[in-house]
């Protein structure tokens, strides 16, 4: 059974840090580009960061550059999103996504709320 399960979301104060994890199962993790998306209320889902199969950072949205770092552990079939110096506008549901060619697999999402 294919599963992507996000964890680590929650409430964090502005300027704080949070690390999201996405544990995968049922896929050959090493061949998938792993992406992090987010969707804020009444906004479209946007690509935040991606990590190539070899672990190199594929891209970062301009709004998170210098603050967020995406990484992966191929031995653990897990991808991470380290979020530092978070801002209220980072509040959103964060989704893990596995992508290879036309195949795209989604996790259920993790809520991140940045508020004092």
WOTA-V556577 format. One record per pair of residues at least 24 apart in sequence whose C-alpha atoms are under 10 Angstrom apart, sorted by sequence separation. I is the first residue (numbers start at 1). J is the second residue. D is the distance in Angstrom with one decimal. If there is no record, write none. Layout:
i->(I:I)
j->(J:J)
d->(D:D)
This chain:
i->(1:2:3:29:30:33:34:35:36:37:55:88:89:90:91:1:2:30:33:35:88:89:90:1:2:63:64:87:88:89:63:86:87:88:51:86:87:88:50:51:86:50:49:48:36:35:34:35:34:34:33:30:29:30:31:36:29:30:34:35:36:29:30:34:35:36:28:29:34:35:48:50:29:30:45:47:48:49:50:51:52:53:29:30:45:46:47:50:19:21:28:29:40:43:45:46:50:17:18:19:20:21:22:23:27:29:40:41:45:47:17:19:21:25:26:39:40:41:24:25:38:39:40:41:23:24:25:38:39:40:23:24:38:39:40:22:23:24:37:38:39:22:23:37:38:39:21:22:23:37:38:21:22:36:37:38:20:21:22:36:37:20:21:35:36:37:19:20:21:35:36:19:20:34:35:36:18:19:20:34:35:18:19:33:34:35:17:18:19:32:33:34:17:18:32:33:34:16:17:18:31:32:33:15:16:17:18:31:32:33:15:16:17:29:31:32:37:14:15:16:17:29:34:36:39:14:15:16:27:32:33:34:35:36:38:40:6:8:13:14:15:24:32:37:38:39:40:4:5:6:7:8:13:14:15:22:23:24:32:36:38:40:4:6:12:13:14:20:22:24:38:4:12:13:14:20:21:22:12:14:20:27:12:11:10:9:24:9:23:9:22:7:22:6:22:6:21:5:6:20:4:5:4:20:4:4:18:17:16:14:15:16:6:9:10:11:12:13:14:15:4:5:6:7:9:10:11:12:13:14:15:3:4:5:6:7:8:9:10:11:12:13:14:2:3:4:5:6:7:8:9:10:11:12:13:2:3:4:5:6:7:8:9:10:11:12:2:3:4:5:6:11)
j->(25:26:27:53:54:57:58:59:60:61:79:112:113:114:115:26:27:55:58:60:113:114:115:27:28:89:90:113:114:115:90:113:114:115:79:114:115:116:79:80:115:81:81:81:70:70:70:71:71:72:72:72:72:73:74:79:73:74:78:79:80:74:75:79:80:81:74:75:80:81:94:96:76:77:92:94:95:96:97:98:99:100:77:78:93:94:95:98:68:70:77:78:89:92:94:95:99:67:68:69:70:71:72:73:77:79:90:91:95:97:68:70:72:76:77:90:91:92:76:77:90:91:92:93:76:77:78:91:92:93:77:78:92:93:94:77:78:79:92:93:94:78:79:93:94:95:78:79:80:94:95:79:80:94:95:96:79:80:81:95:96:80:81:95:96:97:80:81:82:96:97:81:82:96:97:98:81:82:83:97:98:82:83:97:98:99:82:83:84:97:98:99:83:84:98:99:100:83:84:85:98:99:100:83:84:85:86:99:100:101:84:85:86:98:100:101:106:84:85:86:87:99:104:106:109:85:86:87:98:103:104:105:106:107:109:111:78:80:85:86:87:96:104:109:110:111:112:77:78:79:80:81:86:87:88:95:96:97:105:109:111:113:78:80:86:87:88:94:96:98:112:79:87:88:89:95:96:97:88:90:96:105:91:91:91:92:107:93:107:94:107:94:109:94:110:95:110:95:96:110:95:96:96:112:97:98:112:114:114:113:114:115:106:109:110:111:112:113:114:115:105:106:107:108:110:111:112:113:114:115:116:105:106:107:108:109:110:111:112:113:114:115:116:105:106:107:108:109:110:111:112:113:114:115:116:106:107:108:109:110:111:112:113:114:115:116:107:108:109:110:111:116)
d->(7.2:4.2:8.1:8.3:7.8:9.9:9.2:9.3:9.5:9.9:9.6:9.8:9.0:6.7:8.3:5.2:6.2:9.4:8.7:9.9:7.5:7.6:9.9:8.5:10.0:9.4:8.6:9.4:4.8:9.5:8.9:9.6:6.3:6.0:8.3:6.9:8.2:8.9:9.7:9.5:9.6:9.5:8.3:9.6:8.1:8.5:9.1:9.9:9.0:8.2:10.0:9.6:9.9:9.2:9.6:9.0:9.6:5.9:9.3:8.6:8.8:6.8:8.7:7.0:9.7:7.6:9.7:9.1:9.5:9.6:9.0:9.7:9.1:7.6:9.4:9.8:9.6:10.0:9.1:10.0:9.8:9.8:5.7:9.9:9.1:9.6:9.3:9.7:9.4:9.8:8.4:8.2:8.4:9.4:9.2:9.8:9.9:9.4:9.6:9.4:9.4:9.7:9.3:9.9:8.9:9.6:8.1:8.8:9.2:9.8:9.4:9.6:9.3:9.8:9.9:9.5:6.4:7.0:8.6:7.3:8.7:8.5:4.2:8.6:7.8:5.6:9.1:8.8:5.2:6.4:6.2:6.0:5.9:5.3:8.8:8.5:4.5:8.3:9.5:5.4:6.6:5.4:6.7:8.3:4.2:8.1:6.8:5.2:8.8:5.7:5.8:5.9:6.3:6.8:5.0:8.7:8.4:4.5:8.6:5.7:6.5:5.5:6.5:8.2:4.9:7.4:6.9:5.0:8.7:5.9:6.1:5.6:6.4:7.3:5.0:9.0:8.3:4.4:7.9:5.8:6.3:6.2:5.8:8.3:4.8:7.5:7.5:5.1:8.5:9.3:5.9:6.2:5.4:6.7:5.8:5.2:8.9:8.3:4.4:9.1:9.4:5.4:6.3:9.8:6.1:6.0:8.2:8.8:5.3:9.5:7.1:5.2:6.4:8.2:7.3:8.9:9.7:9.5:4.0:5.7:9.9:9.9:9.8:9.8:9.4:6.8:5.0:8.4:9.1:9.4:9.7:9.7:9.5:9.9:8.5:9.6:9.6:9.7:9.2:5.4:6.4:9.5:9.3:9.2:9.2:9.5:9.7:9.8:9.4:9.3:9.6:9.6:7.6:5.1:9.2:8.8:9.1:9.9:9.9:9.9:9.3:10.0:9.0:9.2:8.0:8.2:6.3:8.6:6.3:8.9:9.5:9.9:9.4:8.3:9.6:9.8:8.6:9.0:9.3:9.4:9.4:9.7:9.5:9.1:9.9:10.0:8.9:8.7:9.3:8.3:8.0:9.8:9.5:8.3:9.6:7.3:9.5:9.2:6.7:8.2:9.3:7.8:7.0:9.2:7.7:8.3:8.7:9.8:8.6:9.5:8.9:10.0:9.9:9.0:7.9:8.4:7.7:8.3:5.8:9.7:7.7:8.9:6.5:10.0:5.4:6.1:6.1:6.3:5.4:6.1:9.8:8.4:6.5:5.6:7.1:8.4:7.5:5.4:5.0:4.8:5.0:5.0:6.5:8.4:8.2:4.5:6.7:6.1:6.4:8.9:5.0:6.1:5.9:6.3:5.0:9.7:7.0:7.4:7.8:5.9:9.2:8.6:8.0:8.4:7.0:7.6:9.9:9.2:9.2:8.9:9.6:9.0)
